[in-house]
Amino acid sequence: MTPLPKLSIRLKATLSALLAVSLGILVAGWLALRSLEQLELARLEATLIVRTELAAYSLKPKLSPGSPLPPMQGERESLHRAASEIARHALARVTVIALDGTVLADSTIPATADASKLENHRSRPEVIQALSDGRGRHVRKSDTTGVNTSYFALRIDGPSGAAVAVIRLGLPLTTLESRIGDLQHIAVVARRIAGGALGERVASPSRDEVGMLAESINQMADQLESKIQQVSEDRAQLLAMLSSMVEGVMVLDCQGRLLRMNPAAERMFGLRSGSLSGEKIDRVIRHQEFADLVRQVLASREQGGGEITMGPSGITLRIEASVTDCQRDDEACAVFVFHDITALRRLEKVRKDFVANVSHELRTPLTSIKGYVEALLDGALSNPAQAEPFLQIISRQADRLNLIIEDLLQLSQIESGQVHFKHEPVDLNGLIERSLAMIKPIADKKRHLVTLALPPDLPPIRGDEERLGQVLTNLLDNAVKYTPEGGRIEISGRQIGESGSGQVELCVADSGVGIPPADRPRVFERFYRVDKARSRELGGTGLGLSIVKHIVEGHRGTVWVEGNDPFGSRFIIRLPIAIPSNATSQPLPQA
Ligand code: ADP
């Protein structure tokens, strides 16, 4: 699963709110648009009717009743003047139309022009309606002005009740159209904001209701933008925190479905990053004790905890579970935090084993000493033939106790960093010769053939000569010990890589009893022996290889054991080559 693939609940809530608000804006925008359009039209029409009635009132005296023909030149001019005057005050186009549709006067044409030359208006819908019903109205694009216009026509009747003419006023819809345009713009912007373009704003058009609506939308968008930014920042911080945590974190809903898991938890459970969200946790992690813990926490809604060990990996996890006060089934209900305590438990085991081993190792010679001392006290002391071998055994066991304690002390000193390794160039030929000289008497006694295969140009290594001597002595001592009489022991060396960055590899090989492959990595543990009885019989403490490993690693080196061909063991050490120019300037890490 991706680190945190699902949207946080808070973000989800915000986005739902945003969606709802956006939908609201759209619906409200549409409704506002429609109602404003209707309102404006009604308002315009009312104004238009009043103005037309006023115009009719003032133009009526200028119209000769029953005259179907265009008026005379003088009358026409006077009618035109009056129409233009009314048009100026009424902010509308004023047209006077004869019953046959001839235009008698029109405020939009110059005074000098002949209105009767204008297109016959008989077929205009508002004129037809006015002639038949007394009043007529129509909204369309004017042929004369080219502007969308709302027309209102009023039939003028003479004293006899017969129609005289039709007075028509036309109000251009430019204001209304610009307001509707503004609203449409608002609707478009609102739609974009709803679509996620939170930076969009309405260019505030006017100071009227439309302007106020635009202002409100802008304010709301500002708030949404800042809220979303805040939520996004919170989310980013939360994700960063969760992703960088060493502890595993897992969030479940009330049904035990996985809502979220951080990368540490994925690693602990060996899960690939992928979308496991929404899966039941017992399908994702198949572990009985964990499943029981989840069930118990979800059922009791109380915090809990425990410790589990994962199957093949052997990882030990301490779990702390806390619950939230969730309301819904799909909300975060329980948070599980996992601490990897594998190393801690392993250390505890090593410590316990060590204490048990030390007690055992010390008790064996002590029991022996005590037994022989009691035998001496019981009378053997007065029998010199018995007393002497008993005393020799006591002395040997005391030596052994001493040896174990010395090795233990040395190990604990290296481990606690009290031993400071020197870092000087060490000539390996000299070092190996001195170590060989120490074990030669016992090797000779067992008639071993010891050979040395070192290239003459082997570079010096960097380290502590005395400690490295101890490493070689321990390895050679073991080779002699664990090889039956008349065996072969070979010491070889070679350079690996360039001097400066390279290493020297030393190998102590024997034709002895060998070490089974399964025991090989463990022989470097304290007190680990392949054959306990044989080791004790040969005077071993079980600490020699542990000391070797500590010293080698303290020199930034490595040590391991392989099987020798056809039998026996090969202990291999790699140590860094000394850098000639500043050989003593680089301190070595302390074990
Ligand atoms: P010990 O004092 O018992 O020799 P070490 O730590 O030196 O303790 O070695 C641990 C164990 O590793 C030994 O008990 C022995 O079983 C095995 N071992 C070490 N070196 C050899 C070797 N050269 N051949 C066979 N077994 C070995």
Boltz pocket constraint, residues with backbone or C-beta under 6 A from the ligand:
constraints:
  - pocket:
      binder: B
      contacts: [[A, 474], [A, 475], [A, 478], [A, 479], [A, 482], [A, 483], [A, 510], [A, 512], [A, 513], [A, 514], [A, 515], [A, 523], [A, 525], [A, 528], [A, 529], [A, 530], [A, 531], [A, 535], [A, 536], [A, 539], [A, 540], [A, 541], [A, 542], [A, 543], [A, 544], [A, 545], [A, 546], [A, 568], [A, 569]]
      max_distance: 6.0
